[in-house]
Each structure stands twice: as structure tokens, then as C-alpha cells.
């Protein structure tokens, strides 16, 4: 009944607006109502174009300044992070310069060559010089960016096995992460989703008979030793996920049925990053906002005070709880890592 009344009211409002429009049209009888733009209209539109150009420049600068999060570019916590940041900065500078020039030309010419009575447009049937210029310049710029990006990507993805990197598996499932350390032999045991046995707490489908699996360690909180290169082997149990570690400038899809890989070397411990001035300021801002909702937060059972931690996030919309799919990452000294690892339970001892 409520829905029917709502529909009837909407119809009546629409009819009333239609009638008001008809009355307005009748009231315009005797006034000029041509649809053809005159010199005054063109002049107004020309000035509006220049005004919109100023607006574009201002909104771009303000977005960079207030919400561009440019300080984050100084918070890379991996060896290759600075390379990715440089690539991003160069790309943004090129985009900003190109936008500034092209938008100025577009709006200025619209203003300069606005329609005026008696003015006749000059028609170019062809101009090879102009076509060459606006073709070759983008080709050179884009080729440079692509080649630079490929070299950067190759540097990141080439893993030096002589450095004996630590091997860790990241296992994604709706809507949580698990990490599996390769143990003392630094070799992950074989695993298959068909071997998953919930009753025995074998949630990753690790082969219980594989000798390499006997020293594997499965955890829900990722610990990494600073300065140690880590190779992540990534699997997904159900749908496409994406392992995203923003401060380490690392992201790789987790694809059902295959193993993907990404490697990096963490360079800043969690404790040191918490002392970073940019992070200190961000944490303060977050806690100020949380204090404004103190009662609501405490009633929900959450900790009121936020403390910075590195996070592993899912960067693919994988379902209704995608937003909550994250795992804490702690970067610590080698001694702290070794002490933590001694407290963990190996895979065979974790089974029921």
C-alpha cells in the first residue's frame, strides 16, 4: 500500500512539473526564443570555456595537494620501492604537463575562434606536419614510459637464487589469508586443494606425506626479517584474489589452479616505520577521528587507539566481505624473527 501511494505521489509531482513548464512557455510569448546562438551567446560561452580552464587547473592542483597522498611516496619499505615510486612520479609529471598544455590549447582556441558574425572558418583539408607532430610525440613519450616500466619490472621480478631468499606461500580464500613458511629446508611441501581436510585442520591442502612439508609452518600473521629477500608463492582456493602490500610496492594476482610469484626485500621494520613523521601524522589524524566516535567504537568491542601496521590486502573485489580480507605484516630484526619462529607449530603438529 505504501509503495502504491509513493508511485501515485510521484506521478502527481511529475504532472505538476509538466504543467508548470507549459505555463512558463506561455509566459514567454512575445520574447525572443531563437535556438540559434548569436555573437553574445558565443562570447559568453568563450569566457565560460576560459573559466572552466582555470577551474580544471585549480581542481587538479588541489587534488594533488590535499588528497594526492604524495607523502606516501616517501614511505616505501622495500628495496625496489623507490624504483616504483620514481616510475609513478615520472608518469604523473608527464600526465600533468600534457594535460596542462592540451587543455590550454583546447579551451584557448575555443575562446579565440568563437563564432562571430561575418567571420568565416578557414578549412584545412590536410596538414601532414601537424599530423606528424601529434603522432610522433605521443609515440616517443609512451615508448619511453613503457620501456622504462619494463626494465623496472624486470629488475623487480628477477630473483637471484644465489641470495638464498626465504620462501613463503600466501594462500587466499574468501575472506582470509594464510601464510606458510618453508621451514629449515626452505622448500615448501606440495599442496593441492583436493587435499583440504577440515576435520584434520589441513585447511591449505598440504600433502601430509611430503617430506618437505614436515617443517612447514602455517600462520595467520606474517612476520618478515628486515633485509632478507622473500619470495612469495601465491595460491587461491576459490576466486581471483590479489595480494597487495602497499608499503612494499608489491601486488600479484592469486589465481585458482596456478601458483604466482612475487619477491621483495623489506628494508624498514614496523617499529621504525611507526616513527616516520608522515606515519605519525596519519596515525594521529586517524585517532582523532576515532575519538569522535569513541562510544560507538568501544561498544563494538574494537580497540579505540589505532596503531600502524603493515598490511596484506586483497585488491580484487572477491565477494561481499572483500573489504575485510587482510592480514597483519610485522617486519622485525632477524633475532626477533628467529625467536618468533621458535614459538610456532610445524604443520604435522597442527593437525588434529
C-alpha positions, 0 to 999 in steps of 0.5 A: 500500500505504501509503495502504491501511494509513493508511485501515485505521489510521484506521478502527481509531482511529475504532472505538476512539473509538466504543467508548470513548464507549459505555463512558463512557455506561455509566459514567454510569448512575445520574447525572443526564443531563437535556438540559434546562438548569436555573437553574445551567446558565443562570447559568453560561452568563450569566457565560460570555456576560459573559466572552466580552464582555470577551474580544471587547473585549480581542481587538479592542483588541489587534488594533488595537494590535499588528497594526492597522498604524495607523502606516501611516496616517501614511505616505501619499505622495500628495496625496489620501492623507490624504483616504483615510486620514481616510475609513478612520479615520472608518469604523473609529471608527464600526465600533468604537463600534457594535460596542462598544455592540451587543455590550454590549447583546447579551451584557448582556441575555443575562446579565440575562434568563437563564432562571430558574425561575418567571420568565416572558418578557414578549412584545412583539408590536410596538414601532414606536419601537424599530423606528424607532430601529434603522432610522433610525440605521443609515440616517443613519450609512451615508448619511453614510459613503457620501456622504462616500466619494463626494465623496472619490472624486470629488475623487480621480478628477477630473483637471484637464487644465489641470495638464498631468499626465504620462501613463503606461500600466501594462500587466499580464500574468501575472506582470509589469508594464510601464510606458510613458511618453508621451514629449515629446508626452505622448500615448501611441501606440495599442496593441492586443494583436493587435499583440504581436510577440515576435520584434520585442520589441513585447511591449505591442502598440504600433502601430509606425506611430503617430506618437505612439508614436515617443517612447514609452518602455517600462520595467520600473521606474517612476520618478515626479517628486515633485509632478507629477500622473500619470495612469495608463492601465491595460491587461491582456493576459490576466486581471483584474489590479489595480494597487495602490500602497499608499503612494499610496492608489491601486488600479484594476482592469486589465481585458482589452479596456478601458483604466482610469484612475487619477491621483495626485500623489506628494508624498514621494520614496523617499529621504525616505520611507526616513527616516520613523521608522515606515519605519525601524522596519519596515525594521529589524524586517524585517532582523532577521528576515532575519538569522535566516535569513541562510544560507538567504537568501544561498544563494538568491542574494537580497540579505540587507539589505532596503531600502524601496521603493515598490511596484506590486502586483497585488491580484487573485489572477491565477494561481499566481505572483500573489504575485510580480507587482510592480514597483519605484516610485522617486519622485525630484526632477524633475532626477533624473527628467529625467536618468533619462529621458535614459538610456532607449530610445524604443520604435522603438529597442527593437525588434529 
